[in-house]
Amino acid sequence: MSGEKPLTADPKKVGADESLPAIDFATFILSLTHSAHVHFDDAPSLAPEETWRSLAMAKQSIDLLVLLQEKTRGNLTGEEERLLAQAIFELTHQHAEARAKAARGA
């Protein structure tokens, strides 16, 4: 453990060069969406020299969004509902295209 930086209780003090976005529902949805895009290998990842393509992991992110949609039904604003539905629609479509492309061997 020696040499490690201690964890800070204040997320605003993570580092001078890091700024954290506000945590709200939209940020959470966008985070899960970005995770799926990383697994489709069409978004930057933390280790760009590595390939993160995994349709199973992308599908898991989509499934998390669907679960969130089911569990929050009736408790979201109209804008939040549209953001979540749009994310699910677009990612599901992209997943189906990626699976079809993989099946063709492309």
PADRENVEX-107248 format. One line per 4 residues: their letters; for each residue x, y, z of C-alpha. Coordinates in steps of 0.2 Angstrom, whole numbers. Layout:
REM residues N
A	X,Y,Z ~ ...
This chain:
REM residues 106
MSGE	0,0,0 ~ 15,12,2 ~ 17,24,-12 ~ -2,24,-16
KPLT	-11,40,-16 ~ -25,40,-2 ~ -43,41,-8 ~ -51,58,-5
ADPK	-68,60,2 ~ -71,75,-9 ~ -73,71,-27 ~ -70,89,-32
KVGA	-52,86,-26 ~ -48,71,-37 ~ -34,81,-46 ~ -31,98,-53
DESL	-31,91,-71 ~ -48,82,-69 ~ -65,89,-68 ~ -80,79,-65
PAID	-97,81,-73 ~ -112,84,-63 ~ -120,68,-57 ~ -138,67,-64
FATF	-149,55,-73 ~ -144,61,-90 ~ -125,59,-86 ~ -128,41,-79
ILSL	-137,36,-95 ~ -124,44,-106 ~ -111,35,-96 ~ -119,18,-99
THSA	-121,23,-118 ~ -103,27,-119 ~ -98,11,-111 ~ -108,2,-125
HVHF	-100,12,-138 ~ -83,7,-131 ~ -88,-11,-133 ~ -93,-8,-150
DDAP	-76,-2,-153 ~ -82,15,-160 ~ -78,26,-145 ~ -62,31,-136
SLAP	-57,21,-122 ~ -45,23,-107 ~ -33,12,-116 ~ -34,17,-134
EETW	-20,4,-139 ~ -31,-10,-134 ~ -47,-16,-143 ~ -62,-17,-132
RSLA	-74,-24,-144 ~ -86,-36,-136 ~ -104,-38,-142 ~ -108,-47,-126
MAKQ	-102,-32,-115 ~ -111,-20,-127 ~ -127,-30,-125 ~ -125,-30,-106
SIDL	-124,-11,-106 ~ -140,-11,-117 ~ -148,-23,-104 ~ -144,-12,-90
LVLL	-152,3,-99 ~ -168,-8,-102 ~ -168,-13,-84 ~ -166,5,-78
QEKT	-181,9,-90 ~ -192,-4,-82 ~ -188,0,-64 ~ -190,19,-66
RGNL	-206,19,-77 ~ -217,33,-71 ~ -204,41,-61 ~ -194,51,-74
TGEE	-197,67,-83 ~ -202,67,-101 ~ -185,72,-106 ~ -177,58,-96
ERLL	-189,45,-103 ~ -185,51,-121 ~ -166,51,-118 ~ -167,33,-111
AQAI	-178,27,-125 ~ -168,35,-138 ~ -152,27,-131 ~ -160,10,-130
FELT	-166,11,-148 ~ -150,17,-155 ~ -139,4,-146 ~ -151,-10,-150
HQHA	-151,-6,-168 ~ -132,-4,-168 ~ -130,-21,-159 ~ -141,-30,-172
EARA	-131,-23,-186 ~ -114,-28,-177 ~ -121,-46,-175 ~ -127,-47,-193
KAAR	-110,-41,-199 ~ -101,-53,-187 ~ -112,-67,-194 ~ -107,-63,-212
GA	-89,-64,-206 ~ -85,-45,-210
